[in-house]
């Protein structure tokens, strides 16, 4: 649900913005593309719980950030699903593995 900022419905970047503000009092940019430039760059091999992870999910595979989630450890992340319109936990499956663009550490 693009543009939804919660708490009853979220788009992906609205969810991450809400979580960081409500849980630790940190304000991050509103849209995923801007969030993908905020904080410290982190390599995929150095991901830690709480890192923002960004994906190119629009099918172009050009590295354009179109989705964001929060890494939970164990190769899982939490995000607002664009298909189901709800917050879900997903694995870094082959789909998300191939769509991965970058990660940022805000905390």
Secondary structure as GFF3:
##gff-version 3
##sequence-region A 1 107
A	DSSP	alpha_helix	12	24	.	.	.	ID=ss1
A	DSSP	alpha_helix	32	35	.	.	.	ID=ss2
A	DSSP	beta_strand	40	42	.	.	.	ID=ss3
A	DSSP	three_ten_helix	44	46	.	.	.	ID=ss4
A	DSSP	beta_strand	52	55	.	.	.	ID=ss5
A	DSSP	beta_strand	67	73	.	.	.	ID=ss6
A	DSSP	beta_strand	76	80	.	.	.	ID=ss7
A	DSSP	beta_strand	87	91	.	.	.	ID=ss8
A	DSSP	alpha_helix	94	99	.	.	.	ID=ss9
A	DSSP	beta_strand	100	105	.	.	.	ID=ss10
###
